[in-house]
Amino acid sequence: MPVSRGAGGAARATREAAQGHVDDLVDAGFDVLLTDGIASLRTSLAVSAVQKRAEERGRPVPRASAYRVLAADAPGHDADATGTLVRRVAVDAMSRERSGFAEAHESMVEAFATRLGAAEGDGQDAVEEQLISALQANVDTIMASDGLPVSWRLLAASITASPAWGGTRRPTGPEAALAQDVLAALRTHYDEVTADLAPLMQAAMSAARRRPRPGMTPATLVKLLHAMLDGVIVRLIVEPDAFDTRLAAEAMYRIGLSFTEEGAHWDPRRRHGDQAAIFDAVVEAARARWRDEEEVTVESVAREVGVDPGAAAIVFPTDADLADSVVRSMVMSGGPAPETTSTVNAAQLAAMLWHLAEAADTHPRAVEIAQRESRHLAASIVADLRSFATQLVRASFPDDAPAARTADQTADDLVGFALEGRRSWRMIVPVLRMLGVPTDDVAPEG
């Protein structure tokens, strides 16, 4: 019996030693993945290995040529051919085409533009569905891109070089410099996405008649939604049946909506602090009174909402200023914001023209005053729309004086038809199509 226990103890000791070796190897493997991210990336993209892959793909590059052209393209990096290749692959992987963003952006614009001017009676539900569809198109397109696994591998290899990472096992020397360059390529991609999507975010808020809540901007909202998109992608890659992309898009929309509030986003009369509260109260009441075709003055509306008429007159010097702000709140609630851009894209212009046509039908007196007094106001929604339309139409015409005059007249006609109401929308549609807005369902033509 003692011998038997000894044998059992030896066997157990052997098993424990084996498990200890496994644990040591797992721990070492963890350490390799933690510290050798850039080194493994360099191994995968070694010039000799990549040159062989190019040959396999039927696009041979002589080895000597491969080293020479890459070394020549590496100023400031000690002619490191492999390092140059890593950097160039990172930049290429995050390009609009490789990353899938070009196709995703096109899908979002198309989804957003479809039923951009929701038919009367469709209401907020139609606008919400339109915006959720645009977000879903983004998720679906990115999930199918070849750039997705490449970009995440680049990120994984470079995480320990980011100042946001709180660990201590950081790369040093040339590896740290290479990791920083990879992160810079990823960061540049994010910056380009934000710049491209901020105008679309403004158009979306305009369609929903929302503005960012205080302290937020359309660009910040884009960054938050993009961060949520990254999280959605990771979860779906790991657990494909966790939820569908429609639900993910709706969650992104609802969370984004929580950072906005109802009201006019871009109005030079709306100041911060107490004046913003006065502006919101007076505009809301005036909009209701003009809708009911009541007589409206700054003083009468101020008294109605319990605001000192003198304080209201500071915000709205004339009744025409109030009319302009009321129309502006219905036409361009979500932007553009003067601190981010002075121009709009074609989808935004289409949305604003449709809202102006709606306002001309539902609030004709306010639109009439805003139009009549547009030349005398320091800020005029009619003048702004003409300026936006002129810039867009001119960009689609040849660069010569006669064409420029034609473009100016076309832009004036666009705004003029919108001022006539929805009955003249059919006159606007052909020009919007020329500007690249898919308008088959933008708004009813009849």
C-alpha angles and dihedrals in degrees: 000000000000088000091051092052090049092053091048091049091050091050091049091049090051091051092048091049090050091049089048090054090049090050090049091051092047090049091049090047090053089051092050091053091046098049107023101056096118093037091055090047090053090049092052092047098041107147093239092053094046092045088055091050090051089055091049089053092054095253103104121192116189110244094235090050092049093056093042098051093043094047090049089053094055108083112174095013100087093256090290102172096189092046089051091051091051090051094047092047090051092052092045093047090055096047117118092255101042095043092053092239095118091058092039091052091050090049092050094048091049093047091046095046093050105097088357091157097044112216117259109276096027089097131176094327090064092050092049092049090049092053094044089051090054091052092047090052088055093051094046094048096047091047089059098047125112088219093066099078092038094052093047092050089051090050094047091052092051105039095100090059094057117103087221092065109094099205128103105222095093128164117251138200119002093353091057091049091050092048090051090052091051090050089049090056090051091046092051089054091053091049091052091048091051093049091049097044101041092078090048089050089052091051090049092052089048090054090050092041092236137131132199112271116249112298094022130101132191089252092054090049090052090052092051093048091047090052089052089049090056090051092048091051094050093049094047093047090053097036110021094183096048090104138325124262092249091062091045090052091049091050090051090049094049093047091047090049090056089065092057137067135203117270148059115326103187116040121129089211092062110090131179125267123014093353091060090056091049091048094051095047096046095044093049093050093043091050090055093047094049090048088056089047093242124152110268132200130162091242096049094048092046091054090047093057095039097253123140106255090221091056090047090051090058089058095038110028092183139019087249090060088055092048090050092051092048091052091043091053090056096043108041108014095149101045161205096247116211091225092060107034144349095208137059134214125243094261091054092048091051091051093048094047090051091050089048090053089050091049091050088058099041100034104024096157094053092047091047092054093044091051096044094049097038094109092053099047123094087221121026128180091204092053091046092052091049089051093049092046092048093053093050096044093045089053089060095050128077114269101257135107100252091049090048090054089050090049092051091052091047090052091050089050092052092056092039093055091047089053088058091062135242093315088075096046091105088066091057099048098075092054092048089052089052088054090054102258111140096229104170088112101016091111138330111286097200 
